[in-house]
């Protein structure tokens, strides 16, 4: 997010929707949408993964509160996929 904040071209084109923190504690932009009505999105994760992930890795909890394949995690994954498909139509 620091690099993003320093680059006006990025800030002028992308609207940050979500940020995350890597294993070393460094923040990064994990989801962004193009500004100006353009149908472009940038994702630094696999939105569909939760529906197909059956184990909760010990080193990658989701804030320690939501198992990877919980009903809530799968619902969020499905909603995000439906949104992307709707935008693609």
N, C-alpha and C positions, 0 to 999 in steps of 0.2 A: 504494500500500500504506500510505502514511502516513495518508491520509484514512480508509482502512478501519480502521486500528489505533485511530484516535481516536474512532470511532463505535461505541459498545457495541451499538446496534441491529443494525448490520451484522455485527459479530463474533458476536452471539447467534443470528443467523439463518443466516449463510453459513459454510461450511467452505471455506477456500481450498485448491484443488487444484494450482494453478499460478500463477506470477507471471512477468512478462516485463519488459523494459526498452524504452522508446520510443527514437526516434532521438536525443533530447536526453539520454538517460541516466536518465530518470525511471522508477522502478519502478511497475508497476501490476498489479492482479489480473487474470489472463487467463482463469482457469477456476475456478468455484466451484460447490459443491453445497449445497443446503439441508440444514440439520441436522434431526434429529428424524424421519428417515424419509420426509420429503416428496420426491416425485419431481421436484424442480426443479433445473435447472442454469443457470448463467449463463456465457456464453462471449464473450470480446472478440476473437475471431478466427473464421475460417471453417474448421472442422475438415475439411470435405470438399475444400478448395482444392487440397491437394497432389496429389490424384489427377488433377486437370485442369490443373495448372500445368506448363508445359513449359520455361520459361526460369528461370534463376537470376538475379534482379535483382542487379546489382553493389552496390546500396546496402542490400540486405536479406538478407545471408547468415544462415543458421541456425548461429550460432557459428562460421562458416567451415568446418564439418566435414561438413555433410550437404546435398547439393544438394536443391533443392525437390522434384524428381520422382524421387528415388532410390527403389529398392525399399524401403528402410527407412522413408522418409518416407511413401510410399503405404501401407505396411503399418500404420503408426501411425494414419493417417487412416482406414483401413478398420476397424481395431479400435475406434477411438473411435466411429465411425458405428454399428457393430454393437452396442456397449454402449448407446448412446442408443436405438436401435430396440428392444433387449431391454427396457430400462426403460420404454419407452412401451407395451409390450404388457400 
